[in-house]
Amino acid sequence: MLDRKVYLVKERVAVLKLTDTYDIHDAATGETLGTAAENVSGLIKVMRLLVSKRLLPTTVDVKGKDGRLVMSITRTGLLRSTVTVQNARGQGLGSFKSKLLSIGGHFFVHDTAGRQVAEVKGDWKGWNFRFTTLDGTALGQVTRKWGGIGRELFTSADNYVIALDEKAELPPETSALLIAAGLAIDIVYKEQ
């Protein structure tokens, strides 16, 4: 699942949803690669009826099409969210820390030792995000995809294209962090 260069992440549409589920596809072929689903307690689900999802902790489990866990993404924090990413064995891959005040969204990417190694920066409208190293080298981008008039007007479900830079030879851990960034953008900044 982590060997692709371009992914399409589609949030599933539901009438009343207390948890979010995303389908992850190969953007070139349309092949389903896996799913990402929130895994939260019953108490958190009840609290979501009263409090914005953005203020509550959440865990998103990313699974391959065979149903096996690929990675977990966990968000904590209120004003300044921290998102940690772990592989299937529970080992840390890295984390994102949101910038306190940002137009469009901005994450600092940290390695497992806590050192800042990259950034995810959004544009002014919060639809396009660049994943770059500290010196500005592009690693990839996350772009919100138009879902059509009906989907845009009547649902809050979003689609994102996650693209690794074609020239960059990146390890699977970086692919995992970029997919996690695409999901974190939605669960941290966009969900109501």
N, C-alpha and C positions, 0 to 999 in steps of 0.2 A: 504494500500500500504506500510506503514512503519512498518509492523509487520513481515517481512521476515528476514532471516539471510543472504541470498545470492541473489544478483541481477546481471543480465546481462544487460549492457547498450550498445546498438548498434546505432552508428551514421548512419543516412540514407545517401545513396549514391545519388548524383545528378550531372548533367553535369556542370552547372554554378550555384553555390549557393552563395547567399549573406547572407543567414542566415542558421544556423545549426539546425537540428532536430534529436532527439535521441529517440529511443524506449526503454522502461524499461521493462524487463521481469523477472519473477521468474526463477532463473538459474536452479532450480531442475525440474520444470514442463514445462518450456517454455511459461507459461501463460503470456500474455501481461498485465502488471500492470498499465501502463500509458505512457505518453510521456513527453519529455522536449524539448521545442522549444524556440529559441531566439526570443525576442520581441524587435526589434529596429526600430528607426524612418527611414523614407525614406532618410534623409540626411546622416545618418550613413551608410546605404546601399550603397549610392553613394560614400562616402568616402572610403569604403572598396575596391573599384576598384582602388584607388590610394595609400592607406596606408594599412599596415599589420593589420589584425584583432586584433592582440595582443596589438596594441597601442590604440585601440578605446574602449569606454565603451560599455557594453552589459548587457542585462537582459535575463535570461533564466527562463521561467515559466514552472514549473513541475506540470502536471495535471494527475489525476487518469484516469482510463479507462472510467469513467463516464463523463469526461470532466471538472470536478471541480478542481479548483486550490488547490494544496497541499502545494506548497512553491514557492518562487521566489528567484533566485540567481542573484545578481547584481555585476558586476565587474567595478571598477573605477581604476584610476591611470595609470601611464606610466611605469616608471622604477620598481616600487615596487607596484604591483597590490594589491588591497584590494577587497575581495569578501565578500559581506554581504548576509546572508541567513535569509529570513523572512517566517513565516507561512502564511497560506491562509488569516488570519485576519490582516496581515501586521505587526505582532509583531516579533521582532528580535529573532532569535534562536542562533545566533552567527556569527562570521566572521573569515575569513582567511586572513592573510597578508603574501605575499610572501617574502622569504628571498632575499636580494638584490643580492648576488652572491651565486650560488648553482649549483653543478653538479648533474643533474638528477631531480632537483626540490625539493623544501622544503617550506612548509607553516607553519606558527604559527597559532594555533586555539585559538580564544578568545571567552569568553562568552559575554553576552549582556552588562555586566558592563565594558568590555574592558580588563579583566584579561586573561592572557595566561593560557589555561587549557590543551592544548594538542598540538601535532605536527603531520604533515603529511610529511614523508620523502621519497624521491625517491632514487632508486639505481642509479648507475653510468650511466646506459643506459636509464633511465627515463621510464621504462616500469612497474616497480613494486613500489608500495608506501605502507608504513606502517602508520597506524593511531594509535598513542600511547599517553598515558597520559604523564605528565611531568616526572614521575618516571620510565617511560619505559614500563608500563603495556600495553599490546596489546589490542586495542579495535576493530581493523579490518584491512583490507588491500584492496588495489585497484590494480588489475593486468591487464595489457593490454593483450588481447587475440588475437592470430594469426587469421587473417581473411581469409587466403588462398592466394595462389600465385597471382591470378588475381586481387583480391581486394587490396592486398598490393602493387602491381606494378602500378595499374592504377587508384587508388583513394587515397584520404587522409582520408577516413572514418575509424574510429577506433572502436573497441569493447573493453569494459572493464568489468571485473568481480569485483563486489564490495561485499566483504564478511565481515560481523560482526563476531567478535570472538564468537565461539560457547559457551564458558564457561561464557561469560559476560552477565549479566542481565542488558540490557541497555534500557533506556526510548526511546520512539518514537523520541524525539528531537535529540538524538544521532544518530539514524538511518537516520534522515533527514540530519544531518551534514555530515555523511559518504557518502550518495548519492550525496550531494552537493559537497563534496571533489572530488568524481570521475568525476563529470561534470566539476568542476573547473580545474582539472588537464588538461582536454582537451581544455577548452576555454582559459585558461591562458597560458599554456606552449606549447601546441601542434598545435593549429590551425595556419595556415599560412595566 
